[in-house]
Structures are given as structure tokens and as C-alpha cells.
């Protein structure tokens, strides 16, 4: 199958030097050839609007795997009522160019009806890890992670990757996907790479594009707060670190949706550093964007 010489408009499509697939059966056929040839497959799930964080995942996949698949799908199932599904930034041509430059082999960019056909009624739910932080019913609710787990399970089944790459910025998502892969016996290694930040410390996010100039300056308080939390926890106590983080947010006029410390693996509450990695996570609305960030305090 000479994929790279297919004309645009057919399926699959060659765009910016990378091959786009809209249909899962066509992607599976191409990957079957690679797998039969003994080639390793890496998957980087994305919703597009690529930034430096995504590119770090793509480069890591390129370094380890023979074939790199990037999914490009704004997943409606993980957006709640009133969230920014319609406003989520989309630029497929730009994403195609950046994916090609990062060494992506195939882009899987299905329409919604390919992922959720008429009559679709199955959901994947990871209990115990998705009811806190962004899954707290008083905040985004459990539907967010149900949507994430369902679409990632479908991607694992479609792509059959040897390794899947995620960013540590979405720490709760990574914990849930690790548990799902373990519980459902997906033969895939989950790799979590460090958060990539702007020079001033703001975690890279597609939603940063929604920040106006003043809100962009205020948003840096999230990373400052997390650094204060780690310093305070190591020098004094975890409680002192959380309090220092709150002061940083208050000084910037930011009211967090949550600012909490939990065990990094099972997300159980922790009161003090206890020899296990502790995750301090924050979420807040800054202007028109809901931002998340976290710091992992290792022993």
C-alpha cells in the first residue's frame, strides 16, 4: 500500500508529508502491515491544537517506535454541558504540518460518527480515581473521565500500540488510563512525560490560546503556587505548602476550583509527606479558560 502517494481527497489522505486516516478499518489495515513486519507502534492521543507539550510526546514516540500514530479527535464525550466544546481551538492543517515535522507516520482523525456510531451505548468507567479533582461531581462530574476512558479504550483497540504517551500535566487522566489498561488487560505500556512549560512557567495547554494578555499574565500564578507548595512542604509541612500556594493564587485574584494534595498513585488524601510521591494539583478558571496544573513531590 503506497500510502504517501495517495491524492488528497481520497481516504487515506497525504497531507504535509503525513498520512491521514478517517476510517478505523483503513488505519488497522496499514498498521497490520507494519505489525506483520515486526515494527513497533507508538500512540500519542491528542485533541489537536498542538503545542510544545504534544511535540515532546511525539518526539519521544519517534525515538522509541518504528511507527508513530497521532490521534486527532476533539472528543465530545469528555465535555460537560456549558463547557468549551464548540470553542475548543481547531487547526487541522497546522497540526498536520507539526505532526510531519515531529516524525509522525499516521494521523487518525476520525469524524464523530466513526468513533460514536448511531446506537453507541457502551461506556468505560474507572472507579476510585475519577471522583476527585476534575471528576468531583461538584466540579466537572464523572462524565469527563468516563468520556476520556471510553475514547482511549477505543483508540487502544483501533491502534493496538506497544507504547502510549501522555503528559504529566494531565496526571489524573494518566492515573486513570494506567488503571484501565491494567484492569482490562490492554497490552500497552503507558509512558507519562514531564509537563512542558512556557519560559515563565505556565504549563503549555491548547486552552492558553483563549487567554487575553492580562489573563495570560495572571495565569502564571498557577505554576508559582505549585512551586510554593513544594517549597513549603519540604521546608515545613504539606499543610504549610498548600497555604503558601493559596496565597500566590489570592495575590493574582484567582479562586481555585481545587488545590489539593493526594497520593500520586491512588489519589487518596494525604496530610503529610510520607515517603511516597505526592501530587499537588490545581484547577482554576482564568478569564475564559479553565486551566489545570500539578507538581509531583517525590520523596
C-alpha positions in Angstrom: 0.0 0.0 0.0 1.8 3.1 -1.2 0.2 5.5 1.3 2.3 8.5 0.7 1.3 8.8 -3.0 -2.4 8.9 -2.5 -4.0 12.1 -3.7 -5.7 14.5 -1.3 -9.4 13.9 -1.0 -9.1 10.1 -1.0 -9.0 8.1 2.2 -6.4 7.9 3.4 -5.0 11.3 2.5 -1.4 12.5 2.3 -1.1 15.9 3.9 2.1 17.8 4.7 4.0 14.6 4.4 2.0 12.6 6.9 -0.9 10.2 6.1 -4.3 11.0 7.5 -6.9 8.3 8.1 -10.6 9.0 8.7 -11.7 5.3 8.9 -10.5 2.9 11.6 -10.6 -0.1 9.3 -8.1 1.6 6.9 -5.8 2.5 9.7 -5.9 -1.0 11.1 -5.0 -2.4 7.7 -2.0 -0.1 7.4 -0.9 -1.0 11.0 -1.4 -4.7 10.4 1.3 -4.5 7.6 3.7 -2.7 10.0 3.0 -5.2 12.8 3.5 -8.2 10.5 6.8 -6.7 9.5 7.8 -6.6 13.2 7.6 -2.9 13.6 6.8 -1.3 17.0 3.9 1.1 17.2 3.6 4.2 19.4 0.4 6.1 20.0 0.0 9.8 21.1 -3.7 10.7 21.7 -4.4 14.4 21.1 -7.4 16.7 20.5 -5.2 18.8 18.2 -4.2 22.4 18.5 -0.7 21.0 19.0 1.8 22.8 21.3 5.2 22.0 22.7 3.8 19.5 25.2 2.3 17.4 22.4 5.5 17.7 20.4 7.6 16.4 23.2 5.4 13.3 23.3 5.6 12.9 19.5 9.4 13.1 19.6 9.6 10.6 22.4 7.4 8.2 20.4 9.5 8.7 17.3 12.7 8.0 19.3 11.3 4.7 20.6 8.9 3.3 18.0 9.1 2.4 14.3 5.6 3.7 13.6 4.0 6.7 15.3 0.3 7.2 15.3 -1.2 10.5 16.5 -4.9 10.7 17.0 -6.6 14.0 16.3 -10.1 14.0 17.7 -11.9 16.5 19.8 -13.8 14.1 22.0 -17.4 15.4 22.7 -17.9 12.7 25.3 -15.4 14.3 27.7 -17.1 17.8 27.6 -19.9 18.6 30.0 -22.8 20.9 29.5 -21.7 24.5 29.1 -18.0 23.6 28.6 -16.0 24.8 25.6 -16.5 22.0 23.1 -17.6 24.5 20.4 -14.8 26.9 21.2 -12.0 24.4 21.5 -9.3 25.5 19.1 -9.0 23.5 15.9 -6.5 23.9 13.0 -6.0 20.6 11.2 -3.6 22.0 8.5 -1.3 23.4 11.2 -1.5 20.1 13.2 -0.6 18.1 10.1 2.4 20.2 9.4 3.7 20.0 13.0 3.0 16.2 13.1 5.0 15.7 10.0 7.9 17.7 11.4 7.8 15.6 14.6 8.1 12.4 12.6 4.5 11.1 12.9 3.8 8.3 10.5 0.0 8.2 10.6 -2.7 10.7 11.8 -6.0 9.2 12.8 -8.6 12.0 12.5 -12.0 10.3 12.5 -15.3 12.1 12.3 -17.5 11.8 15.4 -19.8 9.2 13.8 -16.8 6.9 13.2 -16.0 6.9 16.9 -19.6 7.0 18.2 -21.8 5.5 15.6 -25.6 5.6 15.8 -26.7 3.4 18.7 -23.4 3.6 20.6 -24.2 2.8 24.2 -21.1 1.5 25.9 -19.0 3.5 28.4 -15.8 2.7 30.3 -15.6 4.0 33.9 -12.6 3.8 36.2 -13.8 3.9 39.7 -11.8 5.2 42.7 -9.6 7.6 40.7 -12.1 9.7 38.8 -14.4 11.0 41.6 -11.8 13.6 42.9 -10.1 16.6 41.3 -11.6 17.2 37.9 -14.1 14.3 38.4 -15.6 15.6 41.6 -19.4 15.7 41.0 -19.4 19.3 42.3 -17.0 20.3 39.6 -16.9 18.7 36.2 -18.5 15.4 37.3 -17.8 11.8 36.5 -18.8 12.1 32.8 -15.5 13.8 31.9 -13.3 10.8 32.8 -15.9 8.3 31.5 -15.5 10.1 28.2 -11.7 10.0 28.4 -11.5 6.3 29.3 -14.0 5.3 26.7 -12.3 7.1 23.8 -8.8 5.9 24.9 -10.0 2.3 25.2 -11.3 2.6 21.6 -8.0 4.1 20.5 -6.1 1.2 22.1 -8.4 -1.3 20.3 -8.1 0.5 17.0 -4.3 1.2 17.0 -3.0 -1.7 19.2 0.0 0.3 20.3 3.0 -1.1 22.1 3.5 2.2 23.9 1.1 5.1 24.5 2.4 8.5 25.5 0.7 11.1 27.8 1.7 14.3 29.5 2.1 14.6 33.3 0.1 17.8 33.2 -3.0 15.5 33.0 -1.9 13.5 36.0 -5.3 12.3 37.0 -6.0 11.2 33.4 -2.7 9.3 33.3 -3.6 7.5 36.6 -7.0 6.5 35.3 -5.6 5.3 32.0 -2.9 3.2 33.7 -5.6 1.6 35.9 -7.8 1.0 32.9 -5.0 -0.6 30.9 -4.2 -2.8 33.8 -7.7 -3.8 34.7 -8.8 -4.5 31.1 -5.5 -6.3 30.1 -4.5 -3.9 27.3 -1.0 -5.0 26.3 0.3 -1.4 26.2 3.0 0.4 28.1 1.8 3.8 29.4 4.5 6.5 29.4 3.9 9.8 31.2 6.3 12.6 30.2 7.1 15.7 32.2 4.9 18.8 31.8 6.3 21.2 29.2 6.2 24.9 30.3 6.5 28.3 28.8 9.6 30.3 29.8 7.6 32.0 32.6 6.4 28.7 34.0 2.9 28.4 32.6 2.1 24.9 31.6 1.6 24.6 27.9 -2.1 23.9 27.0 -4.3 24.3 24.0 -6.6 26.4 26.2 -3.9 29.0 26.7 -4.9 30.4 23.3 -8.2 31.5 25.0 -6.3 33.8 27.4 -6.2 37.6 26.8 -3.0 39.4 27.6 -3.9 40.3 31.2 -5.3 36.9 32.0 -2.2 35.3 30.4 -0.1 37.2 33.0 -2.4 36.2 35.9 -2.3 32.5 34.8 1.4 32.2 35.7 0.2 32.3 39.3 -0.8 28.6 39.0 2.8 27.4 38.4 4.1 29.9 41.1 1.6 28.4 43.5 2.7 24.9 42.9 6.4 25.8 43.3 5.4 27.5 46.6 3.5 24.3 47.6 6.6 22.2 47.0 9.0 24.5 48.8 6.6 24.8 51.8 6.0 21.1 52.0 9.7 20.3 52.0 10.7 23.1 54.4 7.9 22.8 56.8 4.8 20.7 56.2 2.4 19.8 53.4 -0.3 22.0 55.0 2.1 25.0 55.0 2.9 24.3 51.4 -0.8 24.3 50.4 -1.3 27.5 52.4 1.6 29.2 50.6 0.1 28.1 47.3 -3.3 29.7 48.2 -1.6 33.0 49.0 0.0 33.0 45.5 -3.4 32.5 43.8 -5.1 35.0 46.0 -2.5 37.6 45.1 -3.3 37.1 41.5 -7.1 37.3 42.1 -7.6 33.6 41.2 -10.1 31.5 43.1 -9.1 27.8 42.6 -11.7 25.2 41.8 -9.4 22.9 43.8 -6.0 23.0 45.3 -5.3 19.6 46.9 -2.5 17.1 47.8 -3.1 13.4 47.2 -1.1 10.2 46.8 0.2 10.2 43.3 -0.7 6.6 42.5 -4.2 6.0 44.1 -5.2 9.7 44.6 -6.0 9.0 48.3 -5.9 12.2 50.5 -2.6 12.8 52.3 -1.9 15.1 55.2 2.0 15.0 55.2 4.8 13.8 53.0 5.0 10.1 53.8 7.8 8.6 51.7 5.6 8.1 48.7 5.2 10.5 45.7 2.6 13.2 46.5 0.7 15.0 43.8 -0.4 18.6 44.4 -2.9 19.6 41.8 -4.8 22.8 41.0 -7.5 23.9 38.7 -8.9 27.4 38.1 -10.8 29.5 35.7 -8.7 32.4 34.4 -10.7 34.6 32.1 -12.3 32.4 29.5 -10.1 29.3 30.1 -10.2 26.5 32.6 -6.6 25.6 33.4 -5.1 22.7 35.3 -1.6 22.1 36.6 0.2 20.0 39.1 3.6 19.2 40.8 4.8 15.8 41.8 6.7 15.9 45.1 9.0 12.9 45.2 10.5 11.5 48.4 
